[in-house]
Amino acid sequence: MRNKCLLIILGAALITAASFAAAQDNPNNDQQPPQGMGRDHHGPPDPAQRTRELTKQLKLSSEQQTKVQDILQSEHTQMESLHQDSSLSQQDRRSKMMDIRKTSDSGIRELLDSNQQKKWDEMQARREQWGQNHHHGPPAGGDQQAPPPQQ
């Protein structure tokens, strides 16, 4: 009786482990950020990688690529400094991060032509939607969210 019980528990554990492993290997897993986000899940986004992704998606000119990478590098530097600042509350740090991101996003958008801006706005809307789905909605005082894409 005891052996039978142990076999059942062992079988259930193996099935659970196998299904967990299969879920981790699934490339269509919903836990991945939208394409073009530049995340590697091991640290902040790399400005050069993000520039390459945006170049592919938005067909950036070489001049645009240089300016976009400068903006993203500045954002990266500011974000790293903010992470080092232990004097801020988590809420203040988050607010400042959102301001930095908003400034970068606006700067990039200004560099784009009208067709690129339309695509950029779609990408931003997907990013915002992904963030809301994975962070359980907008933060309290939703006035810090980026405005909806302009039509």
N, C-alpha and C positions, 0 to 999 in steps of 0.2 A: 504494500500500500504506500509506504513511504517512498520507494523507488519510483512508483507511478506518479506521485505528486511532484517529485523532483524533476522527472522527465517533462511533465506538463509545464512547469515553471521555466525550465531551460528552453523548451520549445517556444514558449511565449516571448522569452527574452531574445532569442535568435530572430524571431519574426519582427519584433520591434526594432532591433538593431539593423536588420536588412532593409526595412522600410525607411528608417532614418537615413541610412547610407544612400539609398536610391533617391531620396528627396534632395540630399546634398549634391548629388551628381547631376541633377536635372538642370540643363542649361536654360530652361524656360521658367526657372524659379522666380516668383514675383518679388523676391527680396533684392533683386539687382536694381540699381538706379537706372533711369532712362539713359539711353545711349547718348554719349556726348557730355556726360557729367564729369568725366576724368577721374573717377574714384578708383583706387586700387584697394581700399579697405585696410590699408596699413599705414595711413597717414594722410596729410593734406594733399589735395590734388597737385600734380606737377604742372606748372605753367606751360612748359614746352609740349607736353602730351595733350593738354587741353587745347593748345593752339593748333596742333596737328588735327585733332578731332573736329574743331570748328572749321578749319580750312577745308576738310573733306565735306562737311555738311553744308557749309555756306559758300563754298568756292571762293575763299578769300584770295585777294591779290597779294603779291609779295609785300607791298607797302602796308596793306591791312594786317597781314600776318605779323609784321614787326611791331606795329602799334598795339595789336591785340595782346601779343606776348608781353609787351611792356606793362600793359594794364594788369594782366594776370599775375605778372611777377610782383608788381606793387601790392596787389591784393594778397598774394601769398606771404610777402614780408610783413604786411600789417597784421595778418591773421596770426602768424607765428609770434609776433610781439605781444599780441593780445593774449595768446595762450600762456605766455610767460608771466603776464601780469596777475599776480595772486591777490592784488588789493581790491579787485572788482568782485562784486557778487556775481553769481551765475547768471542772473537776469540781466545785469548791466553788461556783462560780457556778451551775452547772446544778442542784446540790442545793438551793441557796437559792431558785432560780426554782421548782423543784418544790414547795418548802414554801409559797411565796407562793401558788402556784396552788391547792394543796390547801386552804389557809386560806380563800381566796376561794370555792372550790367549796363548802366546808362552810358558809360564811356564807350563800351563796345558797340552798343546800338547806334550811337552817333557816327561811328565809322562806316556803317553799312549802307548800301544802296537800298532802295525801296523793296526790291525782291528779297534781298538778304534780311531786311528788317522783318518782313512778314514771316519768313522761316524762323528767325530768331525769336519772335513773339510766340510762335507755336512751340518752340523748344522750351521757352521759359514757362509757358502754361503747363506743359507736361512735367517739368521739374517741380513746379509748385504743387501740382496734383499728386505727384509721387510723394512729395514731402508731407502733404496733409494726410495721405493714406498711411504713411509709415510713422507719423508722429501724432497720430490721433487728433487731427484737426489743427486749426490755426491756434497760436498761443493766445492767452488772455489779452484783451485789448488789441484785437485784430487789426488796429490801424497801422501796425508795423508790417503788414503784408504788402508785397508789391502790388501796384494797381493791375487790374486785368488787362490783357493785351488789347491794344487799340486796333480797331477794325479799319 
